[in-house]
Amino acid sequence: MVILDIKMADYNGLDLLKDIRNHFYDLPVILATAYDSFKEDMKSIAADFYVVKSFDLTELKKKIAMVLETRLPVNNSARQGLPGLSR
C-alpha cells in the first residue's frame, strides 16, 4: 500500500500515481491532498481512496481498513497485526 501526497518537493504525486499504476496496477494507493474540492476529480484518478490534509489518524486508519477489506482476506495475518483493524 502507498500513501501518496499530490504535492511533493521533487515530483508530482499524480505523475507518480500514473507510474505506480503502469508498473504495479494492483498496488493500493491512498492519495493525500490539501484540496477538499478534489472529491469531484477522484473519479478520473486511479487512486483507491483519498484523504484531505490535515486529516486525523482516525480517518486515515478508516481508509487503510477499507483498502485492507477489499484487498486482503479476513483472516490475513497482515491485517491481524494492525491495531484497530483486526476482526
C-alpha positions in Angstrom: 0.0 0.0 0.0 1.2 3.5 -0.8 0.0 6.7 0.9 1.0 9.4 -1.5 0.8 13.2 -1.4 -0.1 15.1 -4.5 2.4 17.9 -3.9 6.0 16.8 -3.2 9.2 18.7 -3.3 10.8 16.9 -6.3 8.0 15.1 -8.0 4.3 15.5 -8.9 2.2 13.0 -6.9 -0.2 12.5 -9.8 2.6 11.6 -12.1 4.0 9.2 -9.6 0.5 7.7 -9.3 0.5 7.1 -13.0 3.9 5.4 -12.8 2.6 3.2 -10.0 -0.4 2.2 -12.0 1.7 1.5 -15.0 4.1 -0.8 -13.1 2.1 -2.1 -10.1 -1.6 -1.8 -11.1 -3.0 -3.7 -8.1 -1.0 -1.8 -5.5 -3.5 0.1 -3.3 -3.0 3.9 -3.2 -4.4 6.4 -0.8 -3.8 9.9 -2.1 -3.4 12.9 0.3 -4.4 16.3 -0.9 -4.9 19.8 0.6 -7.9 20.4 -1.6 -11.3 19.3 -0.4 -12.7 20.0 -3.9 -10.6 17.1 -5.1 -13.6 14.8 -4.5 -15.0 15.7 -7.9 -11.8 14.8 -9.7 -11.4 11.5 -7.9 -13.5 9.6 -10.4 -10.9 10.2 -13.1 -7.9 9.4 -11.0 -6.7 5.9 -10.3 -6.2 6.2 -6.5 -8.3 3.8 -4.3 -9.1 6.5 -1.7 -8.0 10.0 -0.8 -7.7 12.0 2.4 -7.8 15.7 2.8 -4.8 17.2 4.7 -4.8 17.9 7.7 -6.6 14.6 8.3 -6.8 12.9 11.7 -5.3 9.5 12.2 -8.8 8.0 12.7 -9.8 9.0 9.1 -6.5 7.6 7.7 -7.0 4.3 9.7 -10.5 4.0 8.2 -9.2 4.4 4.7 -6.4 1.8 5.3 -9.0 -0.5 6.8 -11.2 0.0 3.7 -8.2 -0.9 1.4 -7.4 -4.0 3.5 -11.1 -5.1 3.5 -11.1 -5.1 -0.3 -7.6 -6.4 -0.9 -6.9 -8.9 1.9 -8.8 -11.9 3.1 -10.4 -11.5 6.6 -8.0 -14.0 8.2 -4.9 -12.5 6.6 -2.1 -12.1 9.2 -1.1 -8.7 7.7 -4.5 -7.3 8.9 -4.4 -9.0 12.3 -1.2 -7.2 13.3 -2.7 -3.7 12.8 -4.1 -2.0 15.9 -7.8 -1.3 15.4 -8.0 -3.1 12.1 -8.2 -6.8 13.2 -11.5 -8.6 13.4 
